[in-house]
Amino acid sequence: MSRRGRRHRRHPTRPGSILRLPSARIAVGVLAVVIFLAIFGSALAPQNPLTINANDLFQGPSLHHLLGTDYLGRDVLSRLMAGTRLSVFTAFEAVAIGFVLGGPLGIATVFLGKWFDFAANRVADALMTLPSIFFAVAVTAALGNGLVQAMFPVGILLSPIFFRVTRAAALEYARAQYVEAAELLGASKLHVIRVHVARKVLPNLAVLTAQATAGALLAVSFLTFLGIGVQPPAPTWGGILSSDLDYLNLSPWAPFIPGLLIAITVGALNALADAFRDRTGPGTLVVADLVVKTHSTLALEAADDRQPAA
């Protein structure tokens, strides 16, 4: 391939390449609307989401209340718009905690020796055995019943997933010939990680981040559905769904609205993760098909590669 052709060839992980997929364009459009509502939803809400109107209980959709009213006469559309900020930003908080705790540690285990790798893996295994709901309830009880505090245990429980995916990808790239050449030429471990490994791991983390955000959003909705981490009457998607289910016989249509909003957002995040995976190629690791490799298994693979073909 000519130099000109190489210069103008699109990298598979660039946004322009990913957005060629119709599913990715739809997912980005949906998520753009959700993020817009998370930022400006409270200001653009047609009514005050906390205003109680005893004369408009369980009203169906109308011109004055586009999505109807709840058991206290509050406008459902306004509550959904105002509750988007807490639901979405706290999910991002949990993913950020898992990313910061698990990602760098996964890369570090490849270069800090077998004993550090063994200890980090045992800690990750221990965290993965914790019951998520009981752990979240215990931490929330210790830190205070707030949604921001409730996302700390969720982020901690996401960190082993980031750790394992990052570690598996870093092990693959750490054995590459250009990494060995850089080390022979005197490059430091920090330089090798920054230049030759971290950049190659980013596509894997992009896929995992989208999937983890979907899982964190479900966790936020589930915790608020149980009344954990949120103080009424603050609106959240899960809290609205929970209150609507209590009055299902009076307004059977109401739970479908917040439930559909949660399902559409989670589906868009998963579709975006699939688009990243399809564009980055079959080597991209995801949670579903993660193969955890160790130093010993990689050494055996290298020995097999050096054997001459029969």
N, C-alpha and C positions, 0 to 999 in steps of 0.2 A: 504494500500500500504506500502511495506517495506521501511525502511530508504534508502536502496541502490537504490530502484526504484525511490524514490522522488529525490535523489541526481542527478540521470542521466536523469531525465525527462526534455525535452526542454521547456523553457519558450516560450509562443506563440509570444512574441515580439522580440525575438532574431533574428539577421539577418539570421542565418542558417535556422530557421523555415520559415521566410518570403520568402526566396529565393527558397523554395521548389515549389512555384507556378510558372508555366511557364511564365505567364504574368509579374510577378515580375522580373524574370531573364532577360526577353527581355527589360523591362523598365530600369533596372539598366544598362544593356549594352548600351542602347541608351543614357542615361544620362551620363554615363562614357565618351562616345565619345564627347558629348557636353561640358562637363567640361574640357576635354583634349583640345578641340579647344579653349575654353575660356582662358585657361592658355597659351597655346603654339601656338594658331592659327596665330597670327601676325608674329611670327618668322618662321613658317612653310609655310606661303603663298608662292605659286610659283612665284608670281610677286608682284610688289609694287601696293597696292590697290588704290593708289592715282595718279598713272601715267596715263596721258591722251594720247591717240593715235588716232589722227584724221583719220588715214588710216584704222582703224579696228572698225568702228562704226557698232553696231547691228550685230556683227558676231555670227553665230550659234556655237554650240558645235563643237570643233575640238581638235586635239592633242595638239595644242599650247594653246588653251583656252577651257578647258574641259567643262565649263558651258557657254561658249560664252562671249560676251562683252556687255557693256551697251551703252547708248547714247553718251558717251564721249570716248568710246573705252577702258574703264577700264575692267580688268579681273574680271568677276563676282565671280568666285570661291575664288579668293584672297580677294575680298571685303566681302564675306560671312564669310570667316575664320577670317578676322580681326575684323569684326563687332560682332562676337560672344561674345567677352569680355564685351563690353558695354551692350549688350542686356541681358546677363545672370547675370553679377555681379550687375547691377543696380536693376534687379528683386530681387536678394538676399538682396540687401540693403533695399528695401521696405518691404520685409517679416521680416527682422530683426527688423526694426522700429516697425512694428505692433506687433511682438512677445514681444519686450521689454516693449512697452506701455500697451498692453492688458493682457498679461499672468500673471505677478505678481499682477496687479490690480484685476484680476478676483479671485485670491486666497485670496487676502487681504480682499475683501468684505465679505467673509464668516466668518471672525474672528474679524472684526472691528465694528460690530454692524449694526443695521438696518438703521440708519441715513446715515452712510457712504455708505452702499449698495444702498440706494435710490438715493443719489447724484451721485454715479458712474454710475448707470443705466440711469439716465437722461442725463448725458453727452454722454454716448454711444448712446442713442437714437437720440440725437441732431446731432452727427457726422454721423449717418447712414442716416439722411435726407439730407445731403449736396449733391448737384449735383457734381459728381466726376470730370467731365471734366472742369467745370467752376472753381471748387476749385483748380484743378491742374494748370490751366492757371493763376489764380490769384496769387497763391504762387510762381509760376515760374517767373511771372512778378516782384514780390517783391524781390526774392532772386537772380534773374539772369537766363538767358536762358541756363541752363546746365542740362544734364540728371541726374546728381547726385542730383541737387536741385529739379528737377521735381519728384523724387522718394519720397521726404519727404511727400507731400500731399497724395501720394498713400499709403505710410506706415501708415499715420495717419488714413486714411479711412479703412485700414485693421485691425486696433487695436480693434474696437468694436467687430469684429468677434472673434478674439482671446480672448477678454474679456468674451464674452458670453459663448463660449465653455468651457473655463477654469473655469468660475464661476459655470456653471451647473455641471461639473464633480466634482469640489471641494465640492459642496453642497452634492453630493451623498456620497462621502467618509467621509465628516466631521461628518455624523450622524452614522458612523459605530461603532460597540461595542468596537472595539479595540482602537478607538480614545477616546471614553468616558472613557474607563479604564485608558488610559494614562493620561487624564486630572485629573481623580480622584486620581491617584498616584502622582500628583504634577508636571506633565510635563508642560513646558511653551508652549505658543502658537507657538513660533518660532520653538521649537523642534517638535511639532505636525505637523506643516506645512512642515518642512524639511524632516522628517522621514516617516510620515504616509500619507501625502496628495500629496506633490509635485511629489513623485515617481509614484504614481498611475495616476496622470494626464498626465504624459509624453506620453503614447500611444495615448491619444486623441490629444495632440499637434503634434505628429508625423504625424498623418493623416491630420490634418488641415494645417500643414506647407507645405506638398506636394501639397495640393489643393491650398493654397494661393500662392505658387510659380508659379503654372500654371496661376492663375489669374493675378499675378504681371507681368509675362512675356507677357501676352496678353496686359496688360496696357502699358508696355514699347513699345511694337510694335505699339500699337494704337497711343500713343503720338508722337512717332518718325514718324509715318505715316503722322500725321498732321503737322510735322515740329516743334513740341514742345520739348524742352529739348535737342536738338542736334544741333551742328553747322556744316553745310556742309563745306568740303566734308567728314567729319568723317563718316565711314560706320556703319550702324546698320541694323538689319533685317527689321524693319519697314520702315526705310528710303529707303532701296533698293527696297522694294515692292512698295512704293509710287512713286519713280522715274520710275520704270518699267511700272506702270499703265499709266503714262503720254504718253508713246510711244507704247501703246498696238497694234496699227495698223502696226507698223514697226517690232515689235518682240513679237508676241502673246504668245510665249512660256515662256518669261522671268518672268512674275509674279508668275508662278507656282513654281519656284525654291525656293525663300524665303518663299512663303506661305506654301509650303509643309514642309519646315524646321521648321517653327513655329508650324504647326499642329502636326508634329511628336513629337516635344519636349513637347508640352502641353499634348498630349495623353499619353506619357510616364510618366509624372508626375501624371496624374490622375490614370493611371494604378497602379503606385506605392502606391498611397493613398488608392486605393481599396484593394490592397494586405495587407497593414497595417491594414485596417479595418476588413478584413476577418480573419486575424490571431489573432487580439486582441479580437475578439468575438463580439457578438451582442450588448454588452453594450457600445461600443465605440461610442462617439458622433461625428457626422459630421455636416457640415453646412446644408446639405439637410434635415436631420431629427432631427435638434436641437430642444429640448424641454426646454424652459427656465423655471426654477423652482425658487421659492422664499422661504423665510423662512416659510411663512404661509402655502404654499402648502406642504412643507415637514412635517410641524407639523401635518397637516391633515392626511397625509399618515401614519405617525407614530401612530396617534390615531386609524386609521383603522386597522393597524397591531396588535394593542393591544386588539382589540375587539375579544372575543371568537367566534369561528366558531359555526354556528347553528347546 
